[in-house]
């Protein structure tokens, strides 16, 4: 009986250790949404490689070109429609877009 209780407690502890993986399909769809958004950003940033404009303003333009992918990422990762999370994802998209622009220009490694 003690062994059975011990095994049950260990299995419960194991489940709570990786709670973010309790729904692997959600983790997978969020990763796919991130990958789609980043691919879009990289594709659109390449067209601004020779543009001499400010990288952050070009990054905002690139991120607006990928609005559909950003919205899909928000929908999959922010199931409770938290405005703070939405704002953070949009800010991250602008930041990543600027990074892709700099990388396309050869200014960022």
C-alpha positions in Angstrom: 0.0 0.0 0.0 2.8 2.4 0.8 4.5 1.6 -2.5 1.3 2.4 -4.3 0.9 5.8 -2.6 4.6 6.6 -3.2 4.2 5.8 -7.0 1.0 7.9 -7.2 2.7 10.9 -5.6 5.7 10.6 -7.9 3.5 10.5 -10.9 1.6 13.6 -9.8 4.9 15.4 -9.2 6.0 14.5 -12.6 2.9 15.9 -14.2 3.2 19.2 -12.5 6.9 19.6 -13.3 6.2 20.3 -17.0 2.7 21.9 -16.8 3.3 23.9 -20.0 3.3 20.6 -21.9 0.0 19.4 -20.5 -1.5 20.3 -23.9 1.1 19.4 -26.5 -1.2 20.3 -29.4 -1.3 23.9 -28.1 2.5 24.1 -27.7 2.8 22.7 -31.3 0.3 25.3 -32.7 2.0 28.2 -30.9 5.4 27.1 -32.3 4.0 26.8 -35.8 2.5 30.3 -35.4 5.8 31.7 -34.3 7.6 30.1 -37.2 5.1 31.4 -39.7 5.3 34.9 -38.3 9.1 34.9 -38.3 9.3 33.5 -41.8 7.0 36.3 -43.0 9.2 38.9 -41.2 12.3 37.5 -42.8 10.8 37.5 -46.2 9.5 41.0 -46.1 12.7 42.4 -44.4 14.8 41.1 -47.3 13.1 43.5 -49.6 14.3 46.4 -47.4 17.9 45.3 -47.4 19.1 48.3 -49.5 16.7 50.8 -48.1 18.5 53.5 -46.2 15.6 54.4 -43.9 15.7 54.0 -40.1 15.7 50.3 -39.3 13.1 50.7 -36.5 10.6 52.5 -38.8 11.2 49.9 -41.5 10.7 47.2 -38.9 7.3 48.6 -38.1 6.4 48.5 -41.8 7.6 44.9 -42.1 5.6 43.9 -39.0 2.5 45.5 -40.4 3.0 43.5 -43.6 2.8 40.4 -41.4 -0.3 41.4 -39.5 -2.2 38.2 -40.4 0.6 36.0 -39.0 0.9 38.1 -35.9 -2.9 37.9 -35.3 -2.7 34.1 -35.8 0.1 34.0 -33.2 -2.0 36.1 -30.8 -5.0 33.9 -31.3 -3.1 30.7 -30.6 -1.0 31.9 -27.7 -3.4 34.3 -25.9 -6.5 32.2 -25.5 -7.8 34.4 -22.7 -7.5 37.6 -24.7 -5.3 39.4 -22.2 -4.5 42.8 -23.6 -1.1 42.8 -21.9 -0.1 39.6 -23.7 -1.4 41.0 -27.0 0.6 44.2 -26.6 3.8 42.2 -25.7 3.4 40.0 -28.8 3.0 43.1 -31.0 6.0 44.7 -29.4 8.0 41.5 -29.9 7.0 41.4 -33.5 8.2 45.0 -34.1 11.5 44.2 -32.3 12.0 41.0 -34.3 11.2 42.8 -37.6 13.8 45.4 -36.8 16.3 42.6 -36.2 15.5 40.9 -39.5 15.9 44.3 -41.3 19.3 44.8 -39.7 20.3 41.3 -40.5 19.2 41.7 -44.2 21.4 44.9 -44.3 24.3 43.0 -42.9 24.4 45.1 -39.7 23.2 42.5 -37.3 24.6 39.0 -36.6 
